Amino acid sequence: MPGFDNIKGSSPDQKDLVPPLMEADQVSKRYGEITALSETSFKIREGQIVGLVGSDGAGKTTLLRMAATMMPPTTGAIRIAELDVVREKAKVKGLIGYMPQRFGLYQDLTVAENLDFFMDVFGIWGDERKKRRERYLGFSNLLPYVDRKAGDLSGGMKQKLGLACVLVHHPRMLILDEPTNGVDPVSRKEFWDIIAEMKGEGMTILVSTAYLDEGEKCDRLILMHASHVLAEAPPSQLKKGFPDLEEAMVQRILAVDRSLSEKAVGV
């Protein structure tokens, strides 16, 4: 793909010798004549926050859904903890927490009942159940609202409840698809405070976001456009030579579009 730039950002060290927690190897997804994702490869080390950024329709959601075992790649492979997400789907599901753009909360159940449902699914009982309810509703600031129906929560509170439900089984890796889209600034900050706390405990997070201030909080960014990865680097290196991250992203995308247009007309 014209314009691809895999910026490593650091010299090899001992961490490079450790197998990645997640690896995408030449992954493509096609729907008939439409290519949603094309020959995408990257690795994520344990304990990182990796952000997917880019244009609408770039293939970000497709990639996340494949990583979350929701659908298989057309070609290539995705491995999490060296497990193939297609052949070893059940094992992978136990390692991940996946939060899609529209998370499936039960609107007629209360905050507490929604969390209890997910703990039932994962077989969490007894004292541990009480500890996890207090912990995840506590740092989500939802304890005062345990008896409120999910359908009556604000957008930000719904997203925090969704994250709490995803976290109750202590996943090794979080996969989040634009979790703060349309959420108010205060709730966005609280949401990212939770993500930072999870990273501090060693959790790995793969998150797509439309907000570049959130991109700045990531250890690495994967810039996607038109089903391809254009660049992979820490935010500071991705924006090097540009006034800010937004300009760096826009200019890289425009450069690729110009190259493709010139190729199409035979320039």
Secondary structure as UniProt FT lines:
FT   TURN            2..3
FT   STRAND          5..6
FT   HELIX           14..17
FT   STRAND          22..31
FT   TURN            32..33
FT   STRAND          34..44
FT   TURN            46..47
FT   STRAND          49..54
FT   TURN            56..57
FT   HELIX           60..67
FT   TURN            68..69
FT   STRAND          75..80
FT   TURN            81..82
FT   STRAND          83..84
FT   TURN            85..88
FT   HELIX           89..93
FT   TURN            94..95
FT   STRAND          96..99
FT   TURN            107..108
FT   HELIX           111..121
FT   TURN            122..123
FT   HELIX           126..139
FT   TURN            140..141
FT   HELIX           143..145
FT   TURN            146..147
FT   HELIX           150..152
FT   HELIX           155..167
FT   TURN            168..169
FT   STRAND          173..177
FT   TURN            179..182
FT   HELIX           185..200
FT   TURN            201..202
FT   STRAND          204..208
FT   HELIX           212..215
FT   TURN            216..217
FT   STRAND          220..225
FT   TURN            226..227
FT   STRAND          228..233
FT   HELIX           235..238
FT   TURN            239..241
FT   HELIX           245..264
FT   TURN            265..266
//
